[in-house]
Amino acid sequence: MLSKTHPTKLYIILPLDRFPSAVHFSSLAHTQKPSNLPVPLTKEAFTTLLQSCSSSQNQLKQIHGLLLTTGISIKNSLITHLLTNLTLLGEMSYVRQLFDEMHKPRIFLWNTLIKGYVKSELHTEAASVYRQMHLLSVRPDRFTYPFVVKACAELPQLWAGGAVHAHVIKYGLEFVSMVRTELMIMYMRFGELDWADFLFGSMVEQDLVAWNALIAACVQNGLASKALGLFRQMSVVGMKPDAVTTVSALSACGQLGCLEIGEEIYGMARKEGVDCNIIVENTRLDMYVKCGSIDMARPLFNKMPQRNLVSWSTMILGYATNGESEQALTLFSRMQKEGVQPNYVTYLGVIAACGHAGLVNEGWAYFSQMAQSGDNNIQPRKEHYACMVDLLGRAGYLEEAYSFIKSMPIEPDAGVWGALLGACSIHQDVKLGQHVADLLFEVAPDTASYHVLMSNMYAAAGRWDFVDKVRWRMRKNGVKKVAGYSAVEFNHESHVFYGGDRSHPESPYIYEKLEVLLNQIKSLGYMPKTSSVFHDVETEEKEITIKTHSEKLAIAFGIIKITPGYPIRENTQAHASLCGLDAARASLGLELPSYEVKSFDVSHTNN
């Protein structure tokens, strides 16, 4: 507490047992004997206070009040200390008021403010501060640009980042490692791979931080093959990986479905003495479930010396996405019994499990728990609404799903409407599907898969005039369908196939084996579904289109190459056609019991 023992001198009494638990004014004229010695209210005393209260917003604000009332606030060093502490606590609105009241803030404070906005994910505000700084002719330093570039990477367009890059060059900071690394990541985020490669290749020193940043950026932006290529390149140049590198490489393997390569990378990491901490083990667990290898994920999870929330959520989501809904819900119950608090990711797996099992009432119950929890870490997000729409849609409750979307407290995005369009496609509700598609084409006009899904729905209903309209709209807007592909891992390589693909060196053998397999499954009653294939080609051509589907080519290759008794790990990406693949796959499994066909759609498992 403060004491005034002289009309012109202020003192502060610092409690020795709990310093400082509270600060308030009082007059020592009416006090008997203070329990602590009075300390002059000086800059040094305030510095001590600021250090002691650095984790409490309320106490820091009280200290600010004291600074203002005592007149010591004119000392910028104390305000700098206060502003830095509040920035670390994320109190950015208060920080901005402090900053705006300062007289000619130093570059350190500009940097601190920009960094605080970026840490609080207020990227537009961070870019705005940099613009203000530039207009006031405040000269940036090497610590300004890493966070400015990081902010620009999160903006919707690249032009701001390009302008900042020009400033970096102007001030001669383009070869500062931190700045160059962030520029590289920014260009990667916007798909400018040539720029990212140039910045990395022309670095003065390609240290481990730069390698890790580039590999991680590739993985985060769906360039898993490039990430693995860089990982191999690291080994060639003699750069040893660490735990961060290992996590990125295993994540890339999970995206590609390359289980064998992932196991090789993990074994190499252990051999190199890499710290395979819980983050590495969780990533390995995630790789297993994304590769459809629940039989490998389960023992890893059970044997983990320590498990955190990520471990539990990954395993629950893994069970759900691999069709083991009962196991997912059982594990969720076990998790709660062991006192581990779930988060929004955990509930995503739980609701997905209910959707796959057709447990509509249970799904509603879990969703209600989230909505009524009052915990921001559990409150439903757009992904949960999309999952609930998928659950209702799978069960055939299309009108209920539509009403659910209309009652959402947040604006539905393309993922939510896309889930309903998918359900309309399954149940052939063309009327509702058309309405949903119109909304989707406004929200996500450049997403080809929604156009293709609607086109296929019209085709299956025989409404070819509408099919032509959808295709005309795609051509008019420059929307191009992304070619779907399937891949099989063999001999530590991923063999990729596209529909009708004959580029593989073993294509003659693949097509010969495929013909044999198709004849076998036709004898079991399988008939190719041609209703959604182009209406302007003959039936025979339609069947050829379907039978040379990339997924069938991948399975045929796997049967030729992979030893009986070993699983064929086949993954698909970006398929929106409806051509009876489930029936074909099931028939293949019945006819060839010595093979285990593990198929998974990486476009779903990576969400």
Long-range contacts (C-beta under 8 A, 24 or more apart in sequence): 1-25, 1-26, 2-26, 2-41, 2-66, 3-27, 3-28, 3-31, 3-34, 3-38, 4-28, 4-29, 5-29, 5-38, 9-40, 10-40, 10-41, 10-70, 11-38, 11-39, 11-40, 11-41, 12-38, 12-39, 12-40, 12-41, 12-45, 12-49, 13-37, 13-38, 13-39, 14-39, 14-45, 14-48, 19-52, 20-49, 20-52, 20-53, 20-59, 23-49, 23-59, 23-62, 23-63, 23-66, 41-66, 41-70, 41-72, 42-72, 43-72, 43-75, 43-77, 43-78, 46-72, 46-78, 47-78, 47-81, 50-78, 50-81, 50-82, 50-85, 53-85, 54-85, 54-88, 55-89, 57-86, 57-89, 57-91, 57-94, 60-85, 60-86, 60-89, 61-94, 64-98, 76-102, 76-103, 76-105, 76-106, 80-106, 80-108, 80-109, 83-109, 83-112, 83-113, 84-112, 87-112, 87-113, 87-115, 87-116, 87-119, 88-116, 90-116, 90-119, 90-120, 92-116, 92-117, 92-120, 92-122, 92-125, 107-138, 107-139, 107-140, 107-141, 107-144, 110-138, 110-140, 110-144, 111-141, 111-143, 111-144, 111-147, 114-144, 114-147, 114-148, 114-151, 115-147, 117-151, 118-147, 118-150, 118-151, 121-154, 123-150, 123-151, 123-152, 123-154, 123-155, 124-151, 124-155, 126-151, 127-151, 127-152, 127-155, 127-160, 130-164, 134-167, 139-171, 140-167, 140-171, 140-173, 141-173, 142-173, 142-176, 142-178, 142-179, 145-173, 145-176, 145-178, 145-179, 145-182, 146-178, 146-179, 146-181, 146-182, 149-179, 149-182, 149-183, 149-185, 149-186, 150-182, 150-185, 150-186, 152-186, 153-182, 153-185, 153-186, 153-189, 153-190, 158-186, 158-187, 158-190, 158-192, 161-186, 161-187, 161-190, 175-203, 175-204, 177-203, 177-204, 177-205, 177-207, 177-209, 177-210, 180-210, 181-209, 181-210, 181-213, 184-210, 184-213, 184-214, 184-217, 185-213, 185-214, 185-217, 188-214, 188-217, 188-218, 188-221, 188-223, 189-217, 189-221, 191-221, 193-223, 193-226, 206-237, 206-239, 208-239, 208-240, 208-241, 208-242, 208-245, 211-239, 211-245, 212-242, 212-244, 212-245, 212-248, 215-245, 215-248, 215-249, 215-252, 216-244, 216-248, 218-248, 218-252, 219-248, 219-251, 219-252, 219-255, 222-255, 222-606, 224-251, 224-252, 224-253, 224-255, 224-256, 225-252, 225-256, 225-494, 227-251, 227-252, 228-252, 228-253, 228-256, 228-258, 228-261, 231-265, 240-272, 241-269, 241-272, 241-274, 242-274, 242-275, 243-269, 243-274, 243-275, 243-276, 243-277, 243-279, 243-280, 246-274, 246-276, 246-280, 246-283, 247-279, 247-280, 247-283, 250-280, 250-283, 250-284, 250-286, 250-287, 251-283, 251-286, 251-287, 253-287, 253-291, 254-283, 254-286, 254-287, 254-290, 254-291, 254-605, 254-606, 255-290, 255-602, 255-606, 256-487, 256-494, 256-571, 256-602, 257-290, 257-291, 257-292, 257-487, 257-489, 257-494, 257-569, 257-570, 257-571, 257-600, 257-602, 258-291, 258-489, 258-494, 259-287, 259-288, 259-291, 259-293, 259-296, 259-489, 259-569, 260-489, 260-492, 261-489, 261-492, 261-494, 262-287, 262-291, 264-492, 278-304, 278-306, 278-307, 278-308, 278-310, 278-311, 281-311, 282-308, 282-310, 282-311, 282-314, 285-311, 285-314, 285-315, 285-318, 286-314, 286-318, 288-318, 289-314, 289-315, 289-317, 289-318, 289-319, 289-321, 289-322, 289-605, 290-318, 290-600, 290-602, 290-605, 290-606, 291-569, 291-571, 291-598, 291-600, 292-322, 292-569, 292-598, 292-599, 292-600, 293-567, 293-569, 293-598, 294-318, 294-319, 294-322, 294-324, 307-340, 309-340, 309-341, 309-342, 309-343, 309-346, 312-340, 312-342, 312-346, 313-342, 313-343, 313-345, 313-346, 313-349, 316-346, 316-349, 316-350, 316-353, 317-345, 317-346, 317-348, 317-349, 317-352, 318-349, 319-349, 319-353, 320-349, 320-350, 320-352, 320-353, 320-356, 321-349, 321-352, 321-600, 321-604, 321-605, 322-600, 323-356, 325-353, 325-354, 325-356, 325-357, 325-359, 326-357, 328-352, 328-353, 329-353, 329-354, 329-362, 342-378, 343-377, 343-378, 344-370, 344-377, 344-378, 344-379, 344-380, 344-381, 344-383, 344-384, 347-378, 347-380, 347-384, 348-383, 348-384, 348-387, 351-384, 351-387, 351-388, 351-391, 352-387, 352-390, 354-391, 355-387, 355-390, 355-391, 355-394, 356-394, 358-394, 358-395, 360-391, 360-392, 360-395, 360-397, 363-388, 363-391, 364-388, 382-410, 382-412, 382-413, 382-415, 382-416, 383-415, 383-607, 385-410, 385-412, 385-416, 386-415, 386-416, 386-418, 386-419, 387-419, 389-416, 389-419, 389-420, 389-423, 390-419, 390-422, 390-423, 392-423, 393-419, 393-420, 393-422, 393-423, 393-424, 393-426, 393-427, 394-423, 394-426, 396-427, 398-423, 398-424, 398-427, 398-429, 398-432, 399-432, 402-432, 402-436, 413-443, 414-440, 414-443, 414-444, 414-447, 414-450, 417-443, 418-444, 418-447, 418-449, 418-450, 421-450, 421-453, 421-454, 422-453, 424-457, 425-453, 425-454, 425-456, 425-457, 425-578, 428-457, 428-460, 428-461, 430-457, 430-458, 430-461, 430-463, 433-457, 434-466, 441-473, 445-477, 445-479, 446-477, 446-479, 447-479, 448-474, 448-479, 448-480, 448-481, 448-482, 449-481, 449-482, 449-574, 449-576, 451-479, 451-481, 452-481, 452-576, 452-577, 453-576, 456-532, 456-576, 456-577, 456-578, 459-531, 459-532, 459-533, 459-534, 459-535, 460-531, 460-532, 460-578, 462-531, 464-535, 467-535, 481-576, 482-574, 483-574, 484-550, 484-572, 484-573, 484-574, 484-575, 484-576, 484-577, 485-550, 485-572, 485-573, 485-574, 486-550, 486-551, 486-553, 486-554, 486-570, 486-571, 486-572, 486-573, 487-554, 487-570, 487-571, 487-573, 488-554, 488-555, 488-557, 488-558, 488-561, 488-562, 488-568, 488-569, 488-570, 489-569, 490-557, 490-558, 490-561, 490-562, 491-561, 495-554, 495-557, 497-550, 497-553, 497-554, 497-557, 498-550, 499-545, 499-548, 499-549, 499-550, 499-553, 500-545, 500-548, 501-548, 501-550, 501-553, 504-553, 504-557, 506-557, 506-560, 509-560, 510-553, 510-556, 510-557, 510-560, 511-548, 511-553, 511-556, 513-556, 513-559, 513-560, 514-547, 514-548, 514-552, 514-553, 514-556, 517-552, 517-555, 517-556, 517-559, 517-588, 517-591, 518-547, 518-552, 520-587, 520-591, 521-584, 521-587, 521-588, 521-591, 524-587, 524-590, 524-591, 526-580, 526-583, 526-584, 526-587, 527-580, 528-579, 528-580, 529-578, 529-579, 529-580, 530-579, 532-577, 532-578, 532-579, 533-579, 546-579, 546-580, 549-577, 549-579, 549-581, 550-575, 551-575, 551-581, 551-585, 551-599, 552-581, 552-584, 555-585, 555-588, 555-597, 555-599, 558-595, 558-597, 559-592, 559-595, 562-595, 564-594, 564-595, 565-594, 565-595, 566-595, 566-596, 567-595, 567-596, 567-597, 567-598, 568-595, 568-596, 568-597, 568-598, 569-598, 570-597, 570-598, 570-599, 570-600, 571-599, 571-600, 571-601, 571-602, 572-599, 572-600, 572-601, 572-602, 572-603, 573-601, 573-602, 573-603, 574-603, 575-601, 575-603
